[in-house]
Amino acid sequence: MSKKIQAIRGMNDLLPKDSALWLSLEKTIFDLFISYGYQNIRTPIVEKTDTFCRAIGEATDIVEKEMYSWTESSGESLSLRPEGTAGCVRMMIEHNLPREGIQKVFYQGAMFRHERPQKGRYRQFHQIGLEIFGATNAKVDAELMMMTHALWQVLGLKNIVLEINTLGSSEARVVYRKILVAYFNQHKDRLDEDSLRRLKTNPLRILDTKNEAMHSLINNAPKLINCLDKESTQHFEQFKTYLDALGITYVVNTRLVRGLDYYSRTVFEWTTTDLGAQGTICAGGRYDGLVEKMGGTPTPAVGLAIGLERLVLLLEAQNLIITDSALSIYLVALGEKAQIKSMQIASALHDALPDAILYNDLTLGSFKSQFKKADKSKAHFALILGEEELSNNQVSIKPLKGQGEQQTMDLEEAVKYFKESK
């Protein structure tokens, strides 16, 4: 007996019963982004490995331990994308898009990281990302917060906190890095294995450790905010002024550094305590030097990513259900002539009611079995086509959710009835 075929651990299927929630959630987010003037883009799932090494940083956990990479027969190294910004920047440079002015774009799709799967953290996960190229002031940073804050309100989410910080300029971080390394070298005996490794490669990431035993050491560490350059300080103060004007509450978290090397100045996370350890549902920041670092013309940029799996988990944890409000009709037909007629009626209804969901029974079973299927589909109405209806060129409409009595009418009247019922 052959071994049962199963999905790879940490790479999950989306089942039909869950698709309505995902589709409604994605549509809600897309519609909101479009209403703010953002345009959709698509980039490849596979990029040259160097694209991610240059963008994310070779000393990050993602590049060092988590990327799915392989070598082609030509000797070129390729990787599945672990995040979306690097590919988006590559696209901007390759097609010289910033030359045309400020670029406001969003994208969606699967990302891949080889790590230990757990609730809210998977090897294949899905993000909706949003990036802006060509705008340098804090107003655009604030617009991202305004949009995401509006999204949480549309979805009805509660218990979400905005944490913000500034990483300053690259020059300020060089100065701070030396101060931080000196501090941690004095306390090497209190650093765990990961932190000792990061002390040599990426000491700022020590500040983001999840090891609670080190938190007092981290809290007493020198603060980057005390080493900021004047321009970064002004940018951060302006950012906070915008948030105050918008009535968006926030917490300044000086330990917030993000896990990618390309960030500068503004960084932020929307977090919740309702999901345990994986509490970040949206995060991002400014990366003004990345386009130039990857070979393009110097271009300021800022962006964010929303983790869809975590957002769905949070909606479920808070008992929030996003449903499609579209009218739904189940076509019940008995007999061969009625089956053919039902196809004609279905075609006419699709034309007349383009937003409605139509289920045309495919079992060719008895009326009783078809009605069971109609109830199971959770349709609003059953449209019945039996011998009597067929001979009179009519249809019967039976409400399935207590919206009145069964009625018989011609198709034109039925279309009008359904439009009014919406």
C-alpha positions in Angstrom: 0.0 0.0 0.0 1.4 3.3 -1.0 2.1 6.0 1.6 -0.6 8.6 2.1 0.2 11.9 0.3 0.1 14.9 2.7 1.0 18.5 2.6 4.4 19.6 3.8 4.5 20.5 7.5 3.9 24.2 8.0 2.3 24.6 4.5 -1.5 24.5 4.8 -4.5 24.1 2.5 -7.3 26.6 2.4 -10.5 24.5 2.6 -13.8 25.5 0.8 -15.5 26.1 4.2 -12.9 28.8 5.0 -12.7 30.5 1.6 -15.5 32.9 2.1 -13.8 34.5 5.1 -10.5 34.8 3.2 -12.0 36.2 0.1 -14.1 38.7 2.0 -11.1 39.8 4.1 -8.9 40.2 1.1 -11.5 42.2 -0.8 -12.1 44.5 2.2 -8.3 45.2 2.4 -7.9 45.6 -1.4 -10.9 48.0 -1.6 -9.5 50.1 1.2 -6.1 50.4 -0.3 -7.5 51.3 -3.7 -9.7 54.0 -2.1 -6.4 55.6 -0.9 -5.0 55.6 -4.4 -2.8 52.5 -4.3 -2.4 50.2 -7.3 -1.9 46.4 -7.4 1.3 44.8 -8.6 2.5 41.1 -8.9 6.1 40.0 -8.6 7.5 36.5 -9.0 7.6 34.0 -6.1 11.2 33.1 -7.1 14.0 35.7 -7.2 17.7 35.5 -7.4 19.1 34.8 -3.8 21.2 37.9 -4.0 18.1 40.0 -4.2 17.2 39.0 -0.7 20.8 39.0 0.6 21.3 42.6 -0.5 17.9 43.8 0.7 17.3 41.9 4.0 20.9 41.7 5.1 23.2 38.6 5.2 23.4 38.7 9.0 19.6 38.3 9.5 18.0 35.1 10.7 15.9 35.0 7.5 19.0 34.9 5.2 21.2 32.8 7.5 18.6 30.1 8.5 15.2 30.4 7.0 15.3 30.9 3.2 14.4 28.1 0.7 17.3 28.3 -1.7 18.8 26.1 -4.4 21.4 26.2 -7.2 20.4 26.0 -10.8 22.4 24.0 -13.4 23.8 27.3 -14.5 25.3 27.8 -11.0 22.9 30.6 -10.2 21.3 30.6 -6.7 17.6 31.2 -6.5 15.2 31.5 -3.6 11.5 31.4 -2.7 10.6 34.9 -1.5 10.6 35.1 2.4 9.1 38.6 2.2 7.7 41.0 -0.4 9.6 44.3 -0.2 12.9 43.1 -1.8 11.1 41.8 -5.0 9.0 45.0 -5.1 12.2 47.2 -4.9 13.9 45.1 -7.6 10.8 45.7 -9.8 10.9 49.4 -9.2 14.6 49.6 -10.2 14.3 47.3 -13.2 11.4 49.2 -14.7 12.6 52.6 -13.5 9.1 53.4 -12.0 10.1 56.1 -9.5 11.1 58.2 -12.5 7.4 58.6 -13.1 6.7 60.1 -9.7 5.5 58.8 -6.3 4.6 55.1 -6.6 1.9 53.8 -4.3 1.5 50.0 -4.7 0.2 46.9 -2.9 0.6 43.2 -3.5 -0.5 39.9 -2.1 0.7 36.3 -2.1 2.5 33.5 -0.4 5.9 33.9 1.4 8.2 31.1 2.5 10.5 30.7 5.5 12.0 27.4 6.8 11.3 27.6 10.5 9.6 25.6 13.2 5.8 25.7 12.5 3.5 26.9 15.3 0.2 28.7 15.6 0.4 31.9 13.6 3.9 31.1 12.2 4.1 28.8 9.2 6.6 27.8 6.5 4.2 29.1 3.8 2.3 32.1 4.9 0.4 34.9 3.1 0.8 38.6 3.3 -0.7 41.7 1.8 2.1 44.3 1.5 1.9 48.0 0.7 4.8 50.2 -0.4 5.3 53.9 -1.3 8.3 55.1 -3.2 9.4 58.7 -3.6 7.8 60.4 -0.5 10.2 61.4 2.2 8.1 63.2 4.8 6.3 61.9 7.9 2.9 62.6 6.3 3.1 59.4 4.3 4.2 57.3 7.3 1.1 58.7 9.1 -1.1 57.8 6.1 -0.1 54.1 6.5 -1.2 54.3 10.2 -4.5 56.0 9.2 -5.3 53.3 6.7 -4.5 50.4 9.0 -6.3 52.0 11.9 -9.4 52.4 9.5 -9.0 48.7 8.5 -9.2 47.5 12.1 -12.3 49.6 12.6 -14.0 48.3 9.5 -13.3 44.7 10.6 -14.5 45.5 14.2 -11.2 44.4 15.8 -10.4 45.4 19.3 -7.4 45.1 21.7 -4.8 46.2 19.1 -1.9 48.4 20.1 0.3 50.5 17.8 3.9 50.4 18.8 6.3 52.9 17.1 10.0 53.7 17.2 12.7 55.4 15.1 16.0 53.8 14.0 17.5 57.1 12.9 20.0 57.4 10.0 22.6 54.8 9.1 25.3 57.1 10.5 23.5 57.4 13.8 23.1 53.6 14.0 26.9 53.1 13.4 27.6 55.3 16.5 24.9 53.5 18.5 26.1 50.1 17.4 29.5 50.8 19.0 27.9 51.9 22.3 25.6 48.9 22.3 28.4 46.4 21.6 30.5 47.9 24.5 27.5 47.6 26.8 26.7 44.0 26.0 30.4 43.0 26.1 30.4 44.1 29.8 27.5 41.6 30.3 28.5 38.7 28.1 27.7 36.2 30.9 24.0 37.2 30.7 23.6 36.7 26.9 22.1 33.6 25.5 23.6 31.7 22.5 21.5 33.6 19.9 22.5 37.0 21.4 26.2 36.1 21.5 26.0 35.3 17.8 24.1 38.6 17.1 26.7 40.6 19.1 29.1 40.0 16.2 26.7 40.2 13.3 23.7 42.3 14.2 23.7 43.6 17.8 20.5 45.7 17.4 18.6 42.5 17.0 19.5 41.5 20.6 17.1 44.3 21.7 14.2 42.3 20.1 15.0 39.0 22.0 12.0 36.9 23.2 14.2 35.6 26.1 12.5 37.0 29.2 15.5 36.3 31.3 17.4 39.0 29.4 14.6 41.7 29.5 16.1 43.6 32.5 19.5 43.7 30.7 17.8 45.0 27.6 15.7 47.6 29.5 18.9 49.0 31.0 20.8 49.1 27.7 21.6 52.5 26.1 18.8 53.8 23.9 19.1 54.5 20.2 16.7 57.4 20.6 19.5 59.2 22.6 21.9 58.9 19.6 19.6 60.2 16.9 20.6 62.7 14.3 18.6 66.0 14.2 16.7 65.2 11.0 15.5 61.8 12.3 14.4 63.3 15.6 12.4 66.0 13.7 10.9 63.3 11.5 9.8 61.2 14.4 8.3 64.2 16.3 6.4 65.1 13.1 5.2 61.5 12.8 3.8 61.6 16.3 2.2 65.0 15.7 0.2 63.5 12.8 -0.9 60.5 14.9 -2.1 62.8 17.6 -4.0 64.9 15.1 -5.6 61.8 13.8 -6.5 60.6 17.3 -4.5 57.4 16.8 -3.1 56.2 20.2 0.4 54.7 20.2 3.2 53.5 22.5 6.8 54.4 21.9 8.7 51.1 22.2 12.5 51.8 22.2 13.1 48.0 21.9 11.3 47.8 18.6 14.0 47.3 15.9 12.4 45.0 13.4 14.2 41.9 12.0 15.4 43.3 8.7 18.5 45.4 8.1 17.0 47.7 5.5 14.8 49.8 8.0 15.7 53.4 8.9 13.8 56.1 10.8 10.2 55.1 11.4 9.4 51.5 12.4 6.0 50.3 13.7 4.0 47.2 14.7 0.3 46.7 15.3 0.2 44.1 18.1 -2.4 42.2 20.1 -2.3 40.1 23.3 -5.1 37.8 22.0 -2.8 35.6 19.9 -0.2 34.6 22.5 3.4 34.8 21.3 2.6 35.6 17.7 1.0 38.9 18.5 2.1 41.1 15.5 -0.5 41.3 12.8 0.9 44.2 10.8 4.4 45.7 10.8 6.7 47.8 8.7 8.7 51.0 8.5 10.8 53.3 6.4 13.7 52.1 4.2 15.1 55.2 2.6 18.5 53.7 1.6 17.3 50.4 0.2 16.7 51.4 -3.4 20.2 52.9 -3.7 21.7 49.9 -1.9 20.1 47.6 -4.5 21.5 49.6 -7.4 18.8 52.1 -8.1 18.7 55.9 -7.9 18.4 57.1 -4.3 14.6 57.0 -3.5 12.9 57.3 -0.1 10.4 54.5 0.6 8.2 53.2 3.4 5.9 50.1 3.6 4.1 47.5 5.7 2.9 43.9 5.5 -0.2 42.4 7.0 -0.1 38.7 8.0 -3.3 37.1 6.7 -3.1 33.9 8.8 -2.7 35.9 12.0 -5.4 38.4 11.0 -7.8 35.4 10.4 -6.8 33.9 13.8 -7.5 37.3 15.5 -11.0 37.6 13.8 -11.8 34.1 15.1 -10.4 34.8 18.6 -12.6 37.9 18.8 -15.7 36.1 17.4 -15.8 38.4 14.4 -17.4 36.9 11.3 -17.0 38.5 7.8 -19.7 37.2 5.5 -20.5 37.8 1.9 -23.9 39.6 1.9 -24.6 38.5 -1.7 -28.0 37.1 -2.5 -27.8 33.3 -3.0 -30.3 31.1 -4.8 -30.4 27.3 -5.1 -32.0 25.9 -8.3 -34.1 22.8 -7.7 -35.2 20.9 -10.9 -37.0 17.6 -11.4 -36.9 15.7 -14.7 -34.8 15.9 -17.8 -36.6 18.8 -19.5 -36.5 20.7 -16.2 -32.7 20.2 -16.0 -32.2 21.7 -19.4 -34.6 24.6 -18.6 -32.7 25.2 -15.3 -29.5 25.8 -17.3 -31.3 28.5 -19.4 -32.8 30.0 -16.3 -29.4 30.0 -14.5 -27.8 31.8 -17.5 -30.6 34.4 -17.5 -30.3 35.0 -13.7 -26.5 35.4 -14.0 -27.0 38.1 -16.5 -29.8 39.8 -14.6 -28.3 39.4 -11.1 -24.5 39.5 -11.6 -23.7 39.8 -7.9 -25.9 36.9 -6.8 -24.6 33.4 -6.0 -26.4 30.6 -7.9 -26.2 27.0 -7.0 -27.7 24.8 -9.8 -28.2 21.3 -8.4 -26.0 18.8 -10.1 -27.1 15.6 -8.3 -30.3 15.1 -10.4 -31.8 13.6 -7.2 -35.4 13.7 -5.8 -37.0 17.0 -4.7 -36.4 15.9 -1.0 -32.7 15.3 -1.5 -32.3 18.5 -3.5 -34.0 20.6 -0.8 -31.6 19.0 1.8 -28.7 20.3 -0.3 -30.4 23.7 -0.7 -30.6 24.0 3.1 -27.0 22.8 3.5 -25.8 25.4 1.0 -27.4 28.1 3.3 -28.9 29.8 0.3 -31.5 32.5 0.8 -34.0 31.1 -1.6 -34.8 27.9 -3.5 -36.0 28.4 -7.1 -38.1 25.4 -8.0 -38.7 24.0 -11.5 -41.1 21.0 -11.4 -43.6 19.6 -14.0 -46.3 22.2 -13.1 -43.9 25.2 -13.3 -42.4 23.8 -16.6 -45.9 23.5 -18.3 -46.9 27.0 -17.2 -43.5 28.6 -18.1 -43.2 29.7 -14.5 -40.9 29.1 -11.5 -41.6 28.8 -7.8 -39.6 30.6 -5.1 -39.3 29.2 -1.6 -37.6 31.4 1.0 -35.2 29.2 3.0 -34.6 31.6 5.9 -38.2 32.5 7.0 -38.6 35.5 4.7 -42.2 34.6 3.7 -44.3 32.0 1.8 -43.6 30.1 -1.4 -44.8 32.0 -4.5 -45.1 31.0 -8.2 -44.4 33.6 -10.9 -42.8 34.0 -14.3 -39.1 34.5 -14.6 -39.3 38.3 -15.2 -41.3 38.7 -12.0 -38.8 36.4 -10.2 -35.9 38.6 -11.2 -37.8 41.7 -9.9 -38.6 39.8 -6.7 -34.9 38.9 -6.1 -33.7 42.4 -6.8 -36.2 43.8 -4.2 -35.2 41.1 -1.7 -31.6 42.3 -1.8 
